[in-house]
């Protein structure tokens, strides 16, 4: 390499050395007879000092330079930079390439429209904060792979060209030219393949792999996403959870320097819903949801009377919320189809608010006791059917934390959610479908009657949650053909559907399968959390926008009739 | 984990320990009152000894067992196995799962039809040689990634959903549901993205990535394949070749234990064609091709008279080839559109063969001198237009090595091929197209006139060759908008085509690009060579067969009309 050093490594130790640096012009400053340039590359910034014998007429921001010079000590040191104690006295300056004026400044914290940033993504990625995001991602991947390789896992690639199956989300399809009228499907996950690896006796598999789901795009969803996929033989759910727990702690330690010593707490799905209103609780803050029906059994408060099947779900915030804040929270309730968000404020003397003024002394006392109120507080109430009230309160709980600025990205709070329902009822299809996927082992206590009591059946499934995001999940798999058949029956797959779509898969379990379990982690999301980014697009080099479009290349785009002809398809 | 050890680790050091093993039954043998079982997992085989108190009625090959027992010393030791000095005296035997009779035996070197193996791939992958192939692949990937991470490269993922471009091979397309009538294209390589990373200043990029080409399938081609992709800024072709050379040597050392100390030799494209008849010479054997026109300038041999523009291309094999071998080689000549393969045999006394008997003494002497003949030999001759004769002789050269059993998979012979032509003439399109891709920098000596003298223009491109296979290649890239425009003009892309397909890409080079170069390696092929496999399917977990079909899942397959409707397409 022609350069002797990067722009991020020269210090006082290098004084008097002759060096060659190459990089981008960040800033040009004139001070008296001297010119100063901040030269930038991925590794840092080094200050160049250039006397008037060298013309800078042709040097502007983002030009690419090569400079030859000597390392000298700086007069005014910048101790925030590793290179801040030295500068380069430039003897020779060579212009490698020019730059037009960039559409936005190459610096952190710009306020351009996201589509502009995506159109010029190659310039957006020149900004240090974006480079850091990609560096963190690369390091995360490396830590993950080392972890598994050291633990005897094999990395195995699974096909991108697979077969479309009716369960799960919508598949992306690829028309086959050589097999006219037929289509490959892109994998939603390598689930079936990794289970086959266990039947093959490969014992321990992992892969960092792209997956694909053709779902309607939401703010934080990409048509292609990356997951860490793993599976272990002769392992049960707890073995896998132990492995993933050690992994995620290692990743957090290596990237954030945070050492988590305690075990990750396990919360049952039911308890998570009860306390936090969802199955991905953010544990950076409290505000647990309580049921207050008992307190208001003989109440005079109209809202809490004549409950019938309804629940009074409430949380207590340890501050007096403003009118504006309460309006904001009421809006959240409405987004969750709940019209009334009642509240009571308590300033340690008096109770006020839509409910506060109507409370009996007993009720006041019970509320103080229930929430262990010790300072000025606001109690929020929803009276609705249990799950509706609970889910709405879960959203409100999260919003409160945001409003009160409690979401510190430097705090990492993990939880396992366990004892998931085995099925969920699909209103759309009017049947029970697998909550996780149809290869998930029922819990021991559900093994006998999971197919007759679907409502109550629990699964040997587990999710891992970080700061309110589900970052992964997995399960013990069904390794017994009879149980697998009962499972398919339970989700209403016909014999023909099973044969066509899973026949080959069920068949494989007839040849000696070990018991096995596995897990998958969403790496886009984990990287988002590790970097404190707003959304997953910030940790993806070239993401699609919310319409599934890459504004830089304009993909997807029209193709020629000849291309379609060759694929034996036409537009409708 | 319930098991205390794998089936591959117990030795005399573990004598008297109580252990739990889990694995597959490979063999059951009865010897007197004792039964013996070979229990197998990915890590090895351990012998179980079972007395008659435990019934083996229910134990057959490929059943999955858990055994509890004590490690004891074996009487008849098997020193070829790491575990061959011990056995497990079984106290308790638990049946984990049964197995039906497998469609082929789980052992190395089976002779099943490949489609049967692919249909039951999960059983095929249970065979130790296939497990070894996947283990080598996993290790290779790990060595590669560590190499790059240690050298400051960043691993960055590039999109699978890209844009179709007219240059290069045929794209696989993915219909977009959200953008009706439009299609994503799967990447043939991340070429453009990685060049943009350099413009972003990411400096050093690598990725192990799936790529896709919708070409007609040949015996050794898959619709999806995996490459190591890398690019370096402020680096020229030699810098990249140094990096890749260090990498490939490290991979070979880590996997094969072979240390290659000498530099990899560089051969120009022209010299490679001249000596070996192709641009991926197998250097495990000699048999270099010579041009003998000079020797036969005044010949009486009819075949070598009246040559006009033809060349006499010949190689010398240091043995007397049999009639059958010669017929086989003539067949290879015919496959290369050459009808006559003349030969002369020399047994150190006499010359014989179709040409041998007609040679003059001078000619005999010159041939002996040219080829430095020191033992019984056969000289083969083709008289044809230079490239036709050369290419045919190249194929014959390779076939001879196969026939004479010179292709030792344990020998690793590397070469760089350099000074490639910048263009090649496409008969189909009746124009010059980029030989590599249209972002390849012309060689210094061609910079001035590459677009006017396309025939002679050379490229700053390089291929790396291992044992007669091109395992990778790369180039210095064009980083100057003017040269890029001349290049597009030279391959006849219209302004509109450029704008539609590459406008955004050319535009990116206006914002300060460093000079950069890169390389990509074909990992399927490298792994095939490292494992001594017959073809790349042996090192891919779930490959497609030669019709692009996975006989296990039956992908690609028909999809429902609803799926097509949603994608806004229909079958033609």
HADDOCK unambig.tbl for C-alpha pairs under 7 A between the chains (distance, minus, plus):
assign (segid A and resid 1 and name CA) (segid B and resid 235 and name CA) 5.99 0.50 0.50
assign (segid A and resid 1 and name CA) (segid B and resid 239 and name CA) 6.21 0.50 0.50
assign (segid A and resid 41 and name CA) (segid B and resid 201 and name CA) 6.24 0.50 0.50
assign (segid A and resid 42 and name CA) (segid B and resid 201 and name CA) 6.06 0.50 0.50
assign (segid A and resid 42 and name CA) (segid B and resid 202 and name CA) 5.78 0.50 0.50
assign (segid A and resid 42 and name CA) (segid B and resid 203 and name CA) 6.60 0.50 0.50
assign (segid A and resid 62 and name CA) (segid B and resid 511 and name CA) 6.98 0.50 0.50
assign (segid A and resid 62 and name CA) (segid B and resid 512 and name CA) 5.90 0.50 0.50
assign (segid A and resid 63 and name CA) (segid B and resid 512 and name CA) 5.34 0.50 0.50
assign (segid A and resid 64 and name CA) (segid B and resid 512 and name CA) 5.69 0.50 0.50
assign (segid A and resid 64 and name CA) (segid B and resid 513 and name CA) 6.91 0.50 0.50
assign (segid A and resid 64 and name CA) (segid B and resid 514 and name CA) 6.48 0.50 0.50
assign (segid A and resid 96 and name CA) (segid B and resid 514 and name CA) 6.83 0.50 0.50
assign (segid A and resid 97 and name CA) (segid B and resid 512 and name CA) 5.38 0.50 0.50
assign (segid A and resid 97 and name CA) (segid B and resid 513 and name CA) 6.13 0.50 0.50
assign (segid A and resid 97 and name CA) (segid B and resid 514 and name CA) 6.80 0.50 0.50
assign (segid A and resid 98 and name CA) (segid B and resid 511 and name CA) 6.84 0.50 0.50
assign (segid A and resid 98 and name CA) (segid B and resid 512 and name CA) 5.18 0.50 0.50
assign (segid A and resid 99 and name CA) (segid B and resid 510 and name CA) 5.54 0.50 0.50
assign (segid A and resid 99 and name CA) (segid B and resid 511 and name CA) 4.01 0.50 0.50
assign (segid A and resid 99 and name CA) (segid B and resid 512 and name CA) 4.42 0.50 0.50
assign (segid A and resid 100 and name CA) (segid B and resid 510 and name CA) 6.00 0.50 0.50
assign (segid A and resid 100 and name CA) (segid B and resid 511 and name CA) 5.37 0.50 0.50
assign (segid A and resid 102 and name CA) (segid B and resid 511 and name CA) 6.76 0.50 0.50
assign (segid A and resid 122 and name CA) (segid B and resid 196 and name CA) 5.60 0.50 0.50
assign (segid A and resid 122 and name CA) (segid B and resid 197 and name CA) 6.51 0.50 0.50
assign (segid A and resid 122 and name CA) (segid B and resid 199 and name CA) 6.36 0.50 0.50
assign (segid A and resid 122 and name CA) (segid B and resid 200 and name CA) 4.98 0.50 0.50
assign (segid A and resid 123 and name CA) (segid B and resid 200 and name CA) 5.65 0.50 0.50
assign (segid A and resid 125 and name CA) (segid B and resid 200 and name CA) 5.38 0.50 0.50
assign (segid A and resid 126 and name CA) (segid B and resid 200 and name CA) 4.39 0.50 0.50
assign (segid A and resid 126 and name CA) (segid B and resid 201 and name CA) 5.81 0.50 0.50
assign (segid A and resid 134 and name CA) (segid B and resid 156 and name CA) 6.83 0.50 0.50
assign (segid A and resid 135 and name CA) (segid B and resid 154 and name CA) 6.45 0.50 0.50
assign (segid A and resid 138 and name CA) (segid B and resid 154 and name CA) 5.82 0.50 0.50
assign (segid A and resid 138 and name CA) (segid B and resid 155 and name CA) 5.01 0.50 0.50
assign (segid A and resid 138 and name CA) (segid B and resid 156 and name CA) 6.47 0.50 0.50
assign (segid A and resid 154 and name CA) (segid B and resid 135 and name CA) 6.44 0.50 0.50
assign (segid A and resid 154 and name CA) (segid B and resid 138 and name CA) 5.82 0.50 0.50
assign (segid A and resid 155 and name CA) (segid B and resid 138 and name CA) 5.02 0.50 0.50
assign (segid A and resid 156 and name CA) (segid B and resid 134 and name CA) 6.84 0.50 0.50
assign (segid A and resid 156 and name CA) (segid B and resid 138 and name CA) 6.48 0.50 0.50
assign (segid A and resid 157 and name CA) (segid B and resid 541 and name CA) 6.95 0.50 0.50
assign (segid A and resid 158 and name CA) (segid B and resid 541 and name CA) 6.75 0.50 0.50
assign (segid A and resid 158 and name CA) (segid B and resid 542 and name CA) 6.74 0.50 0.50
assign (segid A and resid 159 and name CA) (segid B and resid 542 and name CA) 6.51 0.50 0.50
assign (segid A and resid 162 and name CA) (segid B and resid 555 and name CA) 5.75 0.50 0.50
assign (segid A and resid 162 and name CA) (segid B and resid 556 and name CA) 6.93 0.50 0.50
assign (segid A and resid 163 and name CA) (segid B and resid 553 and name CA) 6.61 0.50 0.50
assign (segid A and resid 163 and name CA) (segid B and resid 555 and name CA) 4.81 0.50 0.50
assign (segid A and resid 163 and name CA) (segid B and resid 556 and name CA) 6.01 0.50 0.50
assign (segid A and resid 163 and name CA) (segid B and resid 557 and name CA) 6.71 0.50 0.50
assign (segid A and resid 172 and name CA) (segid B and resid 174 and name CA) 6.97 0.50 0.50
assign (segid A and resid 173 and name CA) (segid B and resid 174 and name CA) 6.00 0.50 0.50
assign (segid A and resid 174 and name CA) (segid B and resid 172 and name CA) 6.95 0.50 0.50
assign (segid A and resid 174 and name CA) (segid B and resid 173 and name CA) 6.00 0.50 0.50
assign (segid A and resid 174 and name CA) (segid B and resid 174 and name CA) 5.07 0.50 0.50
assign (segid A and resid 176 and name CA) (segid B and resid 556 and name CA) 6.89 0.50 0.50
assign (segid A and resid 181 and name CA) (segid B and resid 558 and name CA) 6.48 0.50 0.50
assign (segid A and resid 181 and name CA) (segid B and resid 571 and name CA) 6.27 0.50 0.50
assign (segid A and resid 182 and name CA) (segid B and resid 556 and name CA) 5.50 0.50 0.50
assign (segid A and resid 182 and name CA) (segid B and resid 557 and name CA) 4.68 0.50 0.50
assign (segid A and resid 182 and name CA) (segid B and resid 558 and name CA) 4.57 0.50 0.50
assign (segid A and resid 183 and name CA) (segid B and resid 556 and name CA) 4.83 0.50 0.50
assign (segid A and resid 183 and name CA) (segid B and resid 557 and name CA) 5.36 0.50 0.50
assign (segid A and resid 183 and name CA) (segid B and resid 558 and name CA) 6.09 0.50 0.50
assign (segid A and resid 183 and name CA) (segid B and resid 559 and name CA) 6.85 0.50 0.50
assign (segid A and resid 184 and name CA) (segid B and resid 555 and name CA) 5.99 0.50 0.50
assign (segid A and resid 184 and name CA) (segid B and resid 556 and name CA) 4.46 0.50 0.50
assign (segid A and resid 184 and name CA) (segid B and resid 557 and name CA) 6.67 0.50 0.50
assign (segid A and resid 196 and name CA) (segid B and resid 122 and name CA) 5.60 0.50 0.50
assign (segid A and resid 197 and name CA) (segid B and resid 122 and name CA) 6.51 0.50 0.50
assign (segid A and resid 199 and name CA) (segid B and resid 122 and name CA) 6.35 0.50 0.50
assign (segid A and resid 200 and name CA) (segid B and resid 122 and name CA) 4.97 0.50 0.50
assign (segid A and resid 200 and name CA) (segid B and resid 123 and name CA) 5.65 0.50 0.50
assign (segid A and resid 200 and name CA) (segid B and resid 125 and name CA) 5.38 0.50 0.50
assign (segid A and resid 200 and name CA) (segid B and resid 126 and name CA) 4.39 0.50 0.50
assign (segid A and resid 201 and name CA) (segid B and resid 41 and name CA) 6.24 0.50 0.50
assign (segid A and resid 201 and name CA) (segid B and resid 42 and name CA) 6.04 0.50 0.50
assign (segid A and resid 201 and name CA) (segid B and resid 126 and name CA) 5.80 0.50 0.50
assign (segid A and resid 202 and name CA) (segid B and resid 42 and name CA) 5.80 0.50 0.50
assign (segid A and resid 203 and name CA) (segid B and resid 42 and name CA) 6.60 0.50 0.50
assign (segid A and resid 235 and name CA) (segid B and resid 1 and name CA) 5.99 0.50 0.50
assign (segid A and resid 239 and name CA) (segid B and resid 1 and name CA) 6.19 0.50 0.50
assign (segid A and resid 504 and name CA) (segid B and resid 552 and name CA) 6.57 0.50 0.50
assign (segid A and resid 504 and name CA) (segid B and resid 553 and name CA) 6.46 0.50 0.50
assign (segid A and resid 510 and name CA) (segid B and resid 99 and name CA) 5.55 0.50 0.50
assign (segid A and resid 510 and name CA) (segid B and resid 100 and name CA) 5.99 0.50 0.50
assign (segid A and resid 511 and name CA) (segid B and resid 62 and name CA) 6.98 0.50 0.50
assign (segid A and resid 511 and name CA) (segid B and resid 98 and name CA) 6.84 0.50 0.50
assign (segid A and resid 511 and name CA) (segid B and resid 99 and name CA) 4.01 0.50 0.50
assign (segid A and resid 511 and name CA) (segid B and resid 100 and name CA) 5.36 0.50 0.50
assign (segid A and resid 511 and name CA) (segid B and resid 102 and name CA) 6.72 0.50 0.50
assign (segid A and resid 512 and name CA) (segid B and resid 62 and name CA) 5.89 0.50 0.50
assign (segid A and resid 512 and name CA) (segid B and resid 63 and name CA) 5.33 0.50 0.50
assign (segid A and resid 512 and name CA) (segid B and resid 64 and name CA) 5.68 0.50 0.50
assign (segid A and resid 512 and name CA) (segid B and resid 97 and name CA) 5.39 0.50 0.50
assign (segid A and resid 512 and name CA) (segid B and resid 98 and name CA) 5.18 0.50 0.50
assign (segid A and resid 512 and name CA) (segid B and resid 99 and name CA) 4.42 0.50 0.50
assign (segid A and resid 513 and name CA) (segid B and resid 64 and name CA) 6.91 0.50 0.50
assign (segid A and resid 513 and name CA) (segid B and resid 97 and name CA) 6.14 0.50 0.50
assign (segid A and resid 514 and name CA) (segid B and resid 64 and name CA) 6.48 0.50 0.50
assign (segid A and resid 514 and name CA) (segid B and resid 96 and name CA) 6.83 0.50 0.50
assign (segid A and resid 514 and name CA) (segid B and resid 97 and name CA) 6.83 0.50 0.50
assign (segid A and resid 541 and name CA) (segid B and resid 157 and name CA) 6.95 0.50 0.50
assign (segid A and resid 541 and name CA) (segid B and resid 158 and name CA) 6.74 0.50 0.50
assign (segid A and resid 542 and name CA) (segid B and resid 158 and name CA) 6.74 0.50 0.50
assign (segid A and resid 542 and name CA) (segid B and resid 159 and name CA) 6.50 0.50 0.50
assign (segid A and resid 552 and name CA) (segid B and resid 504 and name CA) 6.60 0.50 0.50
assign (segid A and resid 553 and name CA) (segid B and resid 163 and name CA) 6.62 0.50 0.50
assign (segid A and resid 553 and name CA) (segid B and resid 504 and name CA) 6.48 0.50 0.50
assign (segid A and resid 555 and name CA) (segid B and resid 162 and name CA) 5.76 0.50 0.50
assign (segid A and resid 555 and name CA) (segid B and resid 163 and name CA) 4.83 0.50 0.50
assign (segid A and resid 555 and name CA) (segid B and resid 184 and name CA) 5.99 0.50 0.50
assign (segid A and resid 556 and name CA) (segid B and resid 162 and name CA) 6.94 0.50 0.50
assign (segid A and resid 556 and name CA) (segid B and resid 163 and name CA) 6.02 0.50 0.50
assign (segid A and resid 556 and name CA) (segid B and resid 176 and name CA) 6.88 0.50 0.50
assign (segid A and resid 556 and name CA) (segid B and resid 182 and name CA) 5.50 0.50 0.50
assign (segid A and resid 556 and name CA) (segid B and resid 183 and name CA) 4.83 0.50 0.50
assign (segid A and resid 556 and name CA) (segid B and resid 184 and name CA) 4.47 0.50 0.50
assign (segid A and resid 557 and name CA) (segid B and resid 163 and name CA) 6.71 0.50 0.50
assign (segid A and resid 557 and name CA) (segid B and resid 182 and name CA) 4.68 0.50 0.50
assign (segid A and resid 557 and name CA) (segid B and resid 183 and name CA) 5.36 0.50 0.50
assign (segid A and resid 557 and name CA) (segid B and resid 184 and name CA) 6.68 0.50 0.50
assign (segid A and resid 558 and name CA) (segid B and resid 181 and name CA) 6.48 0.50 0.50
assign (segid A and resid 558 and name CA) (segid B and resid 182 and name CA) 4.58 0.50 0.50
assign (segid A and resid 558 and name CA) (segid B and resid 183 and name CA) 6.09 0.50 0.50
assign (segid A and resid 559 and name CA) (segid B and resid 183 and name CA) 6.87 0.50 0.50
assign (segid A and resid 568 and name CA) (segid B and resid 571 and name CA) 6.05 0.50 0.50
assign (segid A and resid 568 and name CA) (segid B and resid 572 and name CA) 5.28 0.50 0.50
assign (segid A and resid 569 and name CA) (segid B and resid 569 and name CA) 6.62 0.50 0.50
assign (segid A and resid 569 and name CA) (segid B and resid 570 and name CA) 5.59 0.50 0.50
assign (segid A and resid 569 and name CA) (segid B and resid 571 and name CA) 4.39 0.50 0.50
assign (segid A and resid 569 and name CA) (segid B and resid 572 and name CA) 4.86 0.50 0.50
assign (segid A and resid 570 and name CA) (segid B and resid 569 and name CA) 5.61 0.50 0.50
assign (segid A and resid 570 and name CA) (segid B and resid 570 and name CA) 5.52 0.50 0.50
assign (segid A and resid 570 and name CA) (segid B and resid 571 and name CA) 6.24 0.50 0.50
assign (segid A and resid 570 and name CA) (segid B and resid 572 and name CA) 5.93 0.50 0.50
assign (segid A and resid 571 and name CA) (segid B and resid 181 and name CA) 6.28 0.50 0.50
assign (segid A and resid 571 and name CA) (segid B and resid 568 and name CA) 6.06 0.50 0.50
assign (segid A and resid 571 and name CA) (segid B and resid 569 and name CA) 4.38 0.50 0.50
assign (segid A and resid 571 and name CA) (segid B and resid 570 and name CA) 6.24 0.50 0.50
assign (segid A and resid 572 and name CA) (segid B and resid 568 and name CA) 5.30 0.50 0.50
assign (segid A and resid 572 and name CA) (segid B and resid 569 and name CA) 4.87 0.50 0.50
assign (segid A and resid 572 and name CA) (segid B and resid 570 and name CA) 5.95 0.50 0.50
